């Protein structure tokens, strides 16, 4: 992926993002919610979420 649509940058950091639902929170089962990969743009800080488990990330050459 060279660049995400609508973003100005092409470097991102990643983190796991929990996809919480109010029902699971209410029953104290938030730990069982699904998660997504969040890619955070280094330039603008926008977080783009991906739920595809086959997402491949790589380190950029500096």
CHARMM internal coordinates of N, CA and C (Angstrom, degrees):
IC EDIT
DIST 1 N 1 CA 1.4437
DIST 1 CA 1 C 1.5200
ANGL 1 N 1 CA 1 C 107.31
DIST 1 C 2 N 1.2820
ANGL 1 CA 1 C 2 N 117.65
DIHE 1 N 1 CA 1 C 2 N 120.46
DIST 2 N 2 CA 1.4536
ANGL 1 C 2 N 2 CA 121.30
DIHE 1 CA 1 C 2 N 2 CA 179.97
DIST 2 CA 2 C 1.5249
ANGL 2 N 2 CA 2 C 111.49
DIHE 1 C 2 N 2 CA 2 C -84.11
DIST 2 C 3 N 1.3215
ANGL 2 CA 2 C 3 N 116.07
DIHE 2 N 2 CA 2 C 3 N -43.79
DIST 3 N 3 CA 1.4549
ANGL 2 C 3 N 3 CA 119.55
DIHE 2 CA 2 C 3 N 3 CA -178.05
DIST 3 CA 3 C 1.5175
ANGL 3 N 3 CA 3 C 108.86
DIHE 2 C 3 N 3 CA 3 C -158.91
DIST 3 C 4 N 1.3220
ANGL 3 CA 3 C 4 N 116.84
DIHE 3 N 3 CA 3 C 4 N 140.14
DIST 4 N 4 CA 1.4500
ANGL 3 C 4 N 4 CA 121.06
DIHE 3 CA 3 C 4 N 4 CA 178.11
DIST 4 CA 4 C 1.5229
ANGL 4 N 4 CA 4 C 110.19
DIHE 3 C 4 N 4 CA 4 C -82.29
DIST 4 C 5 N 1.3326
ANGL 4 CA 4 C 5 N 117.91
DIHE 4 N 4 CA 4 C 5 N 145.37
DIST 5 N 5 CA 1.4681
ANGL 4 C 5 N 5 CA 120.48
DIHE 4 CA 4 C 5 N 5 CA -179.99
DIST 5 CA 5 C 1.5264
ANGL 5 N 5 CA 5 C 111.72
DIHE 4 C 5 N 5 CA 5 C -58.71
DIST 5 C 6 N 1.3188
ANGL 5 CA 5 C 6 N 116.76
DIHE 5 N 5 CA 5 C 6 N 136.14
DIST 6 N 6 CA 1.4603
ANGL 5 C 6 N 6 CA 121.28
DIHE 5 CA 5 C 6 N 6 CA 176.43
DIST 6 CA 6 C 1.5097
ANGL 6 N 6 CA 6 C 115.12
DIHE 5 C 6 N 6 CA 6 C 83.82
DIST 6 C 7 N 1.3257
ANGL 6 CA 6 C 7 N 117.93
DIHE 6 N 6 CA 6 C 7 N -2.50
DIST 7 N 7 CA 1.4573
ANGL 6 C 7 N 7 CA 120.61
DIHE 6 CA 6 C 7 N 7 CA -178.60
DIST 7 CA 7 C 1.5267
ANGL 7 N 7 CA 7 C 110.07
DIHE 6 C 7 N 7 CA 7 C -108.66
DIST 7 C 8 N 1.3176
ANGL 7 CA 7 C 8 N 114.89
DIHE 7 N 7 CA 7 C 8 N 154.83
DIST 8 N 8 CA 1.4538
ANGL 7 C 8 N 8 CA 119.70
DIHE 7 CA 7 C 8 N 8 CA -178.71
DIST 8 CA 8 C 1.5192
ANGL 8 N 8 CA 8 C 112.24
DIHE 7 C 8 N 8 CA 8 C -93.77
DIST 8 C 9 N 1.3246
ANGL 8 CA 8 C 9 N 117.86
DIHE 8 N 8 CA 8 C 9 N -25.31
DIST 9 N 9 CA 1.4599
ANGL 8 C 9 N 9 CA 120.79
DIHE 8 CA 8 C 9 N 9 CA -175.02
DIST 9 CA 9 C 1.5097
ANGL 9 N 9 CA 9 C 113.05
DIHE 8 C 9 N 9 CA 9 C -96.59
DIST 9 C 10 N 1.3244
ANGL 9 CA 9 C 10 N 115.56
DIHE 9 N 9 CA 9 C 10 N 170.97
DIST 10 N 10 CA 1.4607
ANGL 9 C 10 N 10 CA 120.10
DIHE 9 CA 9 C 10 N 10 CA 175.93
DIST 10 CA 10 C 1.5257
ANGL 10 N 10 CA 10 C 112.19
DIHE 9 C 10 N 10 CA 10 C -132.73
DIST 10 C 11 N 1.3449
ANGL 10 CA 10 C 11 N 116.52
DIHE 10 N 10 CA 10 C 11 N 13.43
DIST 11 N 11 CA 1.4639
ANGL 10 C 11 N 11 CA 121.83
DIHE 10 CA 10 C 11 N 11 CA 173.73
DIST 11 CA 11 C 1.5214
ANGL 11 N 11 CA 11 C 108.86
DIHE 10 C 11 N 11 CA 11 C -118.82
DIST 11 C 12 N 1.3445
ANGL 11 CA 11 C 12 N 115.49
DIHE 11 N 11 CA 11 C 12 N 135.42
DIST 12 N 12 CA 1.4568
ANGL 11 C 12 N 12 CA 120.68
DIHE 11 CA 11 C 12 N 12 CA -175.53
DIST 12 CA 12 C 1.5177
ANGL 12 N 12 CA 12 C 110.45
DIHE 11 C 12 N 12 CA 12 C -136.63
DIST 12 C 13 N 1.3035
ANGL 12 CA 12 C 13 N 116.59
DIHE 12 N 12 CA 12 C 13 N 153.58
DIST 13 N 13 CA 1.4649
ANGL 12 C 13 N 13 CA 121.01
DIHE 12 CA 12 C 13 N 13 CA 167.66
DIST 13 CA 13 C 1.5217
ANGL 13 N 13 CA 13 C 106.02
DIHE 12 C 13 N 13 CA 13 C -110.69
DIST 13 C 14 N 1.3175
ANGL 13 CA 13 C 14 N 117.24
DIHE 13 N 13 CA 13 C 14 N 156.80
DIST 14 N 14 CA 1.4631
ANGL 13 C 14 N 14 CA 119.66
DIHE 13 CA 13 C 14 N 14 CA -175.96
DIST 14 CA 14 C 1.5198
ANGL 14 N 14 CA 14 C 111.14
DIHE 13 C 14 N 14 CA 14 C -118.09
DIST 14 C 15 N 1.3249
ANGL 14 CA 14 C 15 N 114.28
DIHE 14 N 14 CA 14 C 15 N 156.82
DIST 15 N 15 CA 1.4603
ANGL 14 C 15 N 15 CA 121.21
DIHE 14 CA 14 C 15 N 15 CA 174.01
DIST 15 CA 15 C 1.5189
ANGL 15 N 15 CA 15 C 109.06
DIHE 14 C 15 N 15 CA 15 C -160.27
DIST 15 C 16 N 1.3151
ANGL 15 CA 15 C 16 N 116.30
DIHE 15 N 15 CA 15 C 16 N 155.50
DIST 16 N 16 CA 1.4602
ANGL 15 C 16 N 16 CA 121.59
DIHE 15 CA 15 C 16 N 16 CA 176.33
DIST 16 CA 16 C 1.5217
ANGL 16 N 16 CA 16 C 108.54
DIHE 15 C 16 N 16 CA 16 C -78.95
DIST 16 C 17 N 1.3212
ANGL 16 CA 16 C 17 N 116.54
DIHE 16 N 16 CA 16 C 17 N 136.54
DIST 17 N 17 CA 1.4633
ANGL 16 C 17 N 17 CA 122.58
DIHE 16 CA 16 C 17 N 17 CA -179.79
DIST 17 CA 17 C 1.5226
ANGL 17 N 17 CA 17 C 107.58
DIHE 16 C 17 N 17 CA 17 C -124.43
DIST 17 C 18 N 1.3406
ANGL 17 CA 17 C 18 N 117.58
DIHE 17 N 17 CA 17 C 18 N 124.27
DIST 18 N 18 CA 1.4565
ANGL 17 C 18 N 18 CA 121.83
DIHE 17 CA 17 C 18 N 18 CA 177.51
DIST 18 CA 18 C 1.5163
ANGL 18 N 18 CA 18 C 109.71
DIHE 17 C 18 N 18 CA 18 C -77.48
DIST 18 C 19 N 1.3320
ANGL 18 CA 18 C 19 N 116.83
DIHE 18 N 18 CA 18 C 19 N 135.77
DIST 19 N 19 CA 1.4614
ANGL 18 C 19 N 19 CA 122.75
DIHE 18 CA 18 C 19 N 19 CA 177.84
DIST 19 CA 19 C 1.5284
ANGL 19 N 19 CA 19 C 107.83
DIHE 18 C 19 N 19 CA 19 C -99.39
DIST 19 C 20 N 1.3247
ANGL 19 CA 19 C 20 N 116.28
DIHE 19 N 19 CA 19 C 20 N 78.02
DIST 20 N 20 CA 1.4578
ANGL 19 C 20 N 20 CA 121.93
DIHE 19 CA 19 C 20 N 20 CA -174.82
DIST 20 CA 20 C 1.5174
ANGL 20 N 20 CA 20 C 112.27
DIHE 19 C 20 N 20 CA 20 C -70.51
DIST 20 C 21 N 1.3203
ANGL 20 CA 20 C 21 N 115.06
DIHE 20 N 20 CA 20 C 21 N 144.76
DIST 21 N 21 CA 1.4600
ANGL 20 C 21 N 21 CA 120.97
DIHE 20 CA 20 C 21 N 21 CA 172.82
DIST 21 CA 21 C 1.5206
ANGL 21 N 21 CA 21 C 107.58
DIHE 20 C 21 N 21 CA 21 C -119.77
DIST 21 C 22 N 1.3210
ANGL 21 CA 21 C 22 N 116.23
DIHE 21 N 21 CA 21 C 22 N 148.29
DIST 22 N 22 CA 1.4697
ANGL 21 C 22 N 22 CA 119.64
DIHE 21 CA 21 C 22 N 22 CA -177.28
DIST 22 CA 22 C 1.5200
ANGL 22 N 22 CA 22 C 111.64
DIHE 21 C 22 N 22 CA 22 C -63.80
DIST 22 C 23 N 1.3442
ANGL 22 CA 22 C 23 N 117.79
DIHE 22 N 22 CA 22 C 23 N -33.85
DIST 23 N 23 CA 1.4666
ANGL 22 C 23 N 23 CA 120.63
DIHE 22 CA 22 C 23 N 23 CA 179.46
DIST 23 CA 23 C 1.5197
ANGL 23 N 23 CA 23 C 111.91
DIHE 22 C 23 N 23 CA 23 C -64.30
DIST 23 C 24 N 1.3169
ANGL 23 CA 23 C 24 N 116.46
DIHE 23 N 23 CA 23 C 24 N -44.58
DIST 24 N 24 CA 1.4667
ANGL 23 C 24 N 24 CA 120.32
DIHE 23 CA 23 C 24 N 24 CA 179.42
DIST 24 CA 24 C 1.5232
ANGL 24 N 24 CA 24 C 110.71
DIHE 23 C 24 N 24 CA 24 C -67.86
DIST 24 C 25 N 1.3239
ANGL 24 CA 24 C 25 N 117.24
DIHE 24 N 24 CA 24 C 25 N -37.66
DIST 25 N 25 CA 1.4635
ANGL 24 C 25 N 25 CA 120.98
DIHE 24 CA 24 C 25 N 25 CA 176.64
DIST 25 CA 25 C 1.5268
ANGL 25 N 25 CA 25 C 109.96
DIHE 24 C 25 N 25 CA 25 C -61.98
DIST 25 C 26 N 1.3311
ANGL 25 CA 25 C 26 N 116.59
DIHE 25 N 25 CA 25 C 26 N -43.95
DIST 26 N 26 CA 1.4646
ANGL 25 C 26 N 26 CA 121.94
DIHE 25 CA 25 C 26 N 26 CA -178.26
DIST 26 CA 26 C 1.5243
ANGL 26 N 26 CA 26 C 111.31
DIHE 25 C 26 N 26 CA 26 C -60.85
DIST 26 C 27 N 1.3300
ANGL 26 CA 26 C 27 N 117.37
DIHE 26 N 26 CA 26 C 27 N -36.68
DIST 27 N 27 CA 1.4671
ANGL 26 C 27 N 27 CA 121.49
DIHE 26 CA 26 C 27 N 27 CA -178.29
DIST 27 CA 27 C 1.5275
ANGL 27 N 27 CA 27 C 112.10
DIHE 26 C 27 N 27 CA 27 C -91.91
DIST 27 C 28 N 1.3399
ANGL 27 CA 27 C 28 N 117.71
DIHE 27 N 27 CA 27 C 28 N 13.01
DIST 28 N 28 CA 1.4633
ANGL 27 C 28 N 28 CA 122.61
DIHE 27 CA 27 C 28 N 28 CA -178.44
DIST 28 CA 28 C 1.5245
ANGL 28 N 28 CA 28 C 112.59
DIHE 27 C 28 N 28 CA 28 C 56.96
DIST 28 C 29 N 1.3292
ANGL 28 CA 28 C 29 N 116.36
DIHE 28 N 28 CA 28 C 29 N 36.19
DIST 29 N 29 CA 1.4565
ANGL 28 C 29 N 29 CA 121.44
DIHE 28 CA 28 C 29 N 29 CA 178.75
DIST 29 CA 29 C 1.5247
ANGL 29 N 29 CA 29 C 111.64
DIHE 28 C 29 N 29 CA 29 C -117.69
DIST 29 C 30 N 1.3173
ANGL 29 CA 29 C 30 N 116.09
DIHE 29 N 29 CA 29 C 30 N 28.84
DIST 30 N 30 CA 1.4658
ANGL 29 C 30 N 30 CA 120.22
DIHE 29 CA 29 C 30 N 30 CA -178.12
DIST 30 CA 30 C 1.5221
ANGL 30 N 30 CA 30 C 111.49
DIHE 29 C 30 N 30 CA 30 C -58.87
DIST 30 C 31 N 1.3193
ANGL 30 CA 30 C 31 N 117.41
DIHE 30 N 30 CA 30 C 31 N -30.30
DIST 31 N 31 CA 1.4633
ANGL 30 C 31 N 31 CA 121.02
DIHE 30 CA 30 C 31 N 31 CA -179.50
DIST 31 CA 31 C 1.5217
ANGL 31 N 31 CA 31 C 111.56
DIHE 30 C 31 N 31 CA 31 C -62.47
DIST 31 C 32 N 1.3408
ANGL 31 CA 31 C 32 N 117.71
DIHE 31 N 31 CA 31 C 32 N -21.52
DIST 32 N 32 CA 1.4658
ANGL 31 C 32 N 32 CA 121.52
DIHE 31 CA 31 C 32 N 32 CA -177.29
DIST 32 CA 32 C 1.5263
ANGL 32 N 32 CA 32 C 112.91
DIHE 31 C 32 N 32 CA 32 C -90.30
DIST 32 C 33 N 1.3210
ANGL 32 CA 32 C 33 N 117.62
DIHE 32 N 32 CA 32 C 33 N -3.22
DIST 33 N 33 CA 1.4661
ANGL 32 C 33 N 33 CA 120.36
DIHE 32 CA 32 C 33 N 33 CA 178.70
DIST 33 CA 33 C 1.5226
ANGL 33 N 33 CA 33 C 110.80
DIHE 32 C 33 N 33 CA 33 C -64.44
DIST 33 C 34 N 1.3099
ANGL 33 CA 33 C 34 N 115.70
DIHE 33 N 33 CA 33 C 34 N 155.16
DIST 34 N 34 CA 1.4634
ANGL 33 C 34 N 34 CA 120.67
DIHE 33 CA 33 C 34 N 34 CA 176.76
DIST 34 CA 34 C 1.5233
ANGL 34 N 34 CA 34 C 109.62
DIHE 33 C 34 N 34 CA 34 C -72.62
DIST 34 C 35 N 1.3169
ANGL 34 CA 34 C 35 N 115.53
DIHE 34 N 34 CA 34 C 35 N 164.90
DIST 35 N 35 CA 1.4558
ANGL 34 C 35 N 35 CA 119.65
DIHE 34 CA 34 C 35 N 35 CA 177.21
DIST 35 CA 35 C 1.5207
ANGL 35 N 35 CA 35 C 109.66
DIHE 34 C 35 N 35 CA 35 C -130.26
DIST 35 C 36 N 1.3192
ANGL 35 CA 35 C 36 N 115.43
DIHE 35 N 35 CA 35 C 36 N 163.80
DIST 36 N 36 CA 1.4620
ANGL 35 C 36 N 36 CA 122.75
DIHE 35 CA 35 C 36 N 36 CA 178.83
DIST 36 CA 36 C 1.5232
ANGL 36 N 36 CA 36 C 107.48
DIHE 35 C 36 N 36 CA 36 C -131.19
DIST 36 C 37 N 1.3187
ANGL 36 CA 36 C 37 N 115.79
DIHE 36 N 36 CA 36 C 37 N 166.65
DIST 37 N 37 CA 1.4543
ANGL 36 C 37 N 37 CA 121.07
DIHE 36 CA 36 C 37 N 37 CA 173.19
DIST 37 CA 37 C 1.5141
ANGL 37 N 37 CA 37 C 107.73
DIHE 36 C 37 N 37 CA 37 C -95.10
DIST 37 C 38 N 1.3166
ANGL 37 CA 37 C 38 N 116.31
DIHE 37 N 37 CA 37 C 38 N 123.46
DIST 38 N 38 CA 1.4535
ANGL 37 C 38 N 38 CA 120.95
DIHE 37 CA 37 C 38 N 38 CA 176.42
DIST 38 CA 38 C 1.5163
ANGL 38 N 38 CA 38 C 109.66
DIHE 37 C 38 N 38 CA 38 C -100.31
DIST 38 C 39 N 1.3412
ANGL 38 CA 38 C 39 N 116.69
DIHE 38 N 38 CA 38 C 39 N 124.81
DIST 39 N 39 CA 1.4585
ANGL 38 C 39 N 39 CA 121.15
DIHE 38 CA 38 C 39 N 39 CA 173.91
DIST 39 CA 39 C 1.5160
ANGL 39 N 39 CA 39 C 107.39
DIHE 38 C 39 N 39 CA 39 C -102.94
DIST 39 C 40 N 1.3254
ANGL 39 CA 39 C 40 N 116.31
DIHE 39 N 39 CA 39 C 40 N 121.17
DIST 40 N 40 CA 1.4588
ANGL 39 C 40 N 40 CA 122.67
DIHE 39 CA 39 C 40 N 40 CA -175.37
DIST 40 CA 40 C 1.5211
ANGL 40 N 40 CA 40 C 108.72
DIHE 39 C 40 N 40 CA 40 C -104.93
DIST 40 C 41 N 1.3290
ANGL 40 CA 40 C 41 N 116.31
DIHE 40 N 40 CA 40 C 41 N 121.68
DIST 41 N 41 CA 1.4585
ANGL 40 C 41 N 41 CA 121.92
DIHE 40 CA 40 C 41 N 41 CA -177.89
DIST 41 CA 41 C 1.5251
ANGL 41 N 41 CA 41 C 109.68
DIHE 40 C 41 N 41 CA 41 C -68.97
DIST 41 C 42 N 1.3338
ANGL 41 CA 41 C 42 N 116.81
DIHE 41 N 41 CA 41 C 42 N 127.22
DIST 42 N 42 CA 1.4644
ANGL 41 C 42 N 42 CA 121.28
DIHE 41 CA 41 C 42 N 42 CA 178.63
DIST 42 CA 42 C 1.5202
ANGL 42 N 42 CA 42 C 111.56
DIHE 41 C 42 N 42 CA 42 C -65.29
DIST 42 C 43 N 1.3342
ANGL 42 CA 42 C 43 N 117.58
DIHE 42 N 42 CA 42 C 43 N -29.74
DIST 43 N 43 CA 1.4628
ANGL 42 C 43 N 43 CA 120.63
DIHE 42 CA 42 C 43 N 43 CA -175.14
DIST 43 CA 43 C 1.5308
ANGL 43 N 43 CA 43 C 112.46
DIHE 42 C 43 N 43 CA 43 C -81.72
DIST 43 C 44 N 1.3429
ANGL 43 CA 43 C 44 N 117.74
DIHE 43 N 43 CA 43 C 44 N -47.57
DIST 44 N 44 CA 1.4657
ANGL 43 C 44 N 44 CA 119.31
DIHE 43 CA 43 C 44 N 44 CA -173.98
DIST 44 CA 44 C 1.5245
ANGL 44 N 44 CA 44 C 114.10
DIHE 43 C 44 N 44 CA 44 C -112.97
DIST 44 C 45 N 1.3473
ANGL 44 CA 44 C 45 N 118.75
DIHE 44 N 44 CA 44 C 45 N -13.18
DIST 45 N 45 CA 1.4575
ANGL 44 C 45 N 45 CA 121.73
DIHE 44 CA 44 C 45 N 45 CA 178.55
DIST 45 CA 45 C 1.5124
ANGL 45 N 45 CA 45 C 114.57
DIHE 44 C 45 N 45 CA 45 C 84.14
DIST 45 C 46 N 1.3207
ANGL 45 CA 45 C 46 N 118.10
DIHE 45 N 45 CA 45 C 46 N 1.45
DIST 46 N 46 CA 1.4696
ANGL 45 C 46 N 46 CA 121.26
DIHE 45 CA 45 C 46 N 46 CA 179.84
DIST 46 CA 46 C 1.5241
ANGL 46 N 46 CA 46 C 109.43
DIHE 45 C 46 N 46 CA 46 C -64.67
DIST 46 C 47 N 1.3380
ANGL 46 CA 46 C 47 N 117.04
DIHE 46 N 46 CA 46 C 47 N 139.54
DIST 47 N 47 CA 1.4672
ANGL 46 C 47 N 47 CA 122.22
DIHE 46 CA 46 C 47 N 47 CA 178.32
DIST 47 CA 47 C 1.5235
ANGL 47 N 47 CA 47 C 108.49
DIHE 46 C 47 N 47 CA 47 C -105.28
DIST 47 C 48 N 1.3201
ANGL 47 CA 47 C 48 N 116.47
DIHE 47 N 47 CA 47 C 48 N 121.26
DIST 48 N 48 CA 1.4581
ANGL 47 C 48 N 48 CA 122.54
DIHE 47 CA 47 C 48 N 48 CA 178.32
DIST 48 CA 48 C 1.5202
ANGL 48 N 48 CA 48 C 106.65
DIHE 47 C 48 N 48 CA 48 C -108.97
DIST 48 C 49 N 1.3521
ANGL 48 CA 48 C 49 N 118.56
DIHE 48 N 48 CA 48 C 49 N 125.92
DIST 49 N 49 CA 1.4615
ANGL 48 C 49 N 49 CA 122.47
DIHE 48 CA 48 C 49 N 49 CA -176.09
DIST 49 CA 49 C 1.5202
ANGL 49 N 49 CA 49 C 112.02
DIHE 48 C 49 N 49 CA 49 C -97.17
DIST 49 C 50 N 1.3495
ANGL 49 CA 49 C 50 N 115.35
DIHE 49 N 49 CA 49 C 50 N 139.80
DIST 50 N 50 CA 1.4550
ANGL 49 C 50 N 50 CA 122.60
DIHE 49 CA 49 C 50 N 50 CA 176.46
DIST 50 CA 50 C 1.5226
ANGL 50 N 50 CA 50 C 108.31
DIHE 49 C 50 N 50 CA 50 C -128.93
DIST 50 C 51 N 1.3258
ANGL 50 CA 50 C 51 N 117.29
DIHE 50 N 50 CA 50 C 51 N 129.97
DIST 51 N 51 CA 1.4586
ANGL 50 C 51 N 51 CA 120.93
DIHE 50 CA 50 C 51 N 51 CA 177.65
DIST 51 CA 51 C 1.5215
ANGL 51 N 51 CA 51 C 112.29
DIHE 50 C 51 N 51 CA 51 C -105.68
DIST 51 C 52 N 1.3121
ANGL 51 CA 51 C 52 N 117.18
DIHE 51 N 51 CA 51 C 52 N 0.22
DIST 52 N 52 CA 1.4556
ANGL 51 C 52 N 52 CA 122.18
DIHE 51 CA 51 C 52 N 52 CA 178.80
DIST 52 CA 52 C 1.5285
ANGL 52 N 52 CA 52 C 109.02
DIHE 51 C 52 N 52 CA 52 C -71.31
DIST 52 C 53 N 1.3161
ANGL 52 CA 52 C 53 N 116.51
DIHE 52 N 52 CA 52 C 53 N 118.65
DIST 53 N 53 CA 1.4695
ANGL 52 C 53 N 53 CA 120.03
DIHE 52 CA 52 C 53 N 53 CA -178.53
DIST 53 CA 53 C 1.5250
ANGL 53 N 53 CA 53 C 112.11
DIHE 52 C 53 N 53 CA 53 C -71.03
DIST 53 C 54 N 1.3232
ANGL 53 CA 53 C 54 N 117.88
DIHE 53 N 53 CA 53 C 54 N -11.98
DIST 54 N 54 CA 1.4596
ANGL 53 C 54 N 54 CA 121.21
DIHE 53 CA 53 C 54 N 54 CA -179.25
DIST 54 CA 54 C 1.5283
ANGL 54 N 54 CA 54 C 112.60
DIHE 53 C 54 N 54 CA 54 C -97.53
DIST 54 C 55 N 1.3121
ANGL 54 CA 54 C 55 N 117.75
DIHE 54 N 54 CA 54 C 55 N 15.40
DIST 55 N 55 CA 1.4639
ANGL 54 C 55 N 55 CA 122.38
DIHE 54 CA 54 C 55 N 55 CA 177.62
DIST 55 CA 55 C 1.5216
ANGL 55 N 55 CA 55 C 109.10
DIHE 54 C 55 N 55 CA 55 C -63.27
DIST 55 C 56 N 1.3267
ANGL 55 CA 55 C 56 N 116.97
DIHE 55 N 55 CA 55 C 56 N 128.72
DIST 56 N 56 CA 1.4649
ANGL 55 C 56 N 56 CA 121.45
DIHE 55 CA 55 C 56 N 56 CA 179.74
DIST 56 CA 56 C 1.5221
ANGL 56 N 56 CA 56 C 109.22
DIHE 55 C 56 N 56 CA 56 C -110.51
DIST 56 C 57 N 1.3134
ANGL 56 CA 56 C 57 N 116.19
DIHE 56 N 56 CA 56 C 57 N 128.90
DIST 57 N 57 CA 1.4579
ANGL 56 C 57 N 57 CA 122.11
DIHE 56 CA 56 C 57 N 57 CA 178.79
DIST 57 CA 57 C 1.5233
ANGL 57 N 57 CA 57 C 109.02
DIHE 56 C 57 N 57 CA 57 C -111.81
DIST 57 C 58 N 1.3106
ANGL 57 CA 57 C 58 N 116.52
DIHE 57 N 57 CA 57 C 58 N 154.18
DIST 58 N 58 CA 1.4615
ANGL 57 C 58 N 58 CA 120.72
DIHE 57 CA 57 C 58 N 58 CA 176.81
DIST 58 CA 58 C 1.5121
ANGL 58 N 58 CA 58 C 109.11
DIHE 57 C 58 N 58 CA 58 C -143.26
DIST 58 C 59 N 1.3147
ANGL 58 CA 58 C 59 N 115.92
DIHE 58 N 58 CA 58 C 59 N 157.86
DIST 59 N 59 CA 1.4615
ANGL 58 C 59 N 59 CA 121.78
DIHE 58 CA 58 C 59 N 59 CA 178.68
DIST 59 CA 59 C 1.5255
ANGL 59 N 59 CA 59 C 109.16
DIHE 58 C 59 N 59 CA 59 C -85.46
DIST 59 C 60 N 1.3127
ANGL 59 CA 59 C 60 N 115.43
DIHE 59 N 59 CA 59 C 60 N 135.36
DIST 60 N 60 CA 1.4664
ANGL 59 C 60 N 60 CA 120.39
DIHE 59 CA 59 C 60 N 60 CA 178.89
DIST 60 CA 60 C 1.5254
ANGL 60 N 60 CA 60 C 109.90
DIHE 59 C 60 N 60 CA 60 C -79.80
DIST 60 C 61 N 1.3094
ANGL 60 CA 60 C 61 N 116.41
DIHE 60 N 60 CA 60 C 61 N 144.75
DIST 61 N 61 CA 1.4576
ANGL 60 C 61 N 61 CA 120.83
DIHE 60 CA 60 C 61 N 61 CA 173.27
DIST 61 CA 61 C 1.5129
ANGL 61 N 61 CA 61 C 108.89
DIHE 60 C 61 N 61 CA 61 C -71.43
DIST 61 C 62 N 1.3234
ANGL 61 CA 61 C 62 N 116.50
DIHE 61 N 61 CA 61 C 62 N 136.93
DIST 62 N 62 CA 1.4721
ANGL 61 C 62 N 62 CA 119.72
DIHE 61 CA 61 C 62 N 62 CA -179.31
DIST 62 CA 62 C 1.5046
ANGL 62 N 62 CA 62 C 111.00
DIHE 61 C 62 N 62 CA 62 C -95.81
END
COOR INIT
IC SEED 1 N 1 CA 1 C
IC BUILD
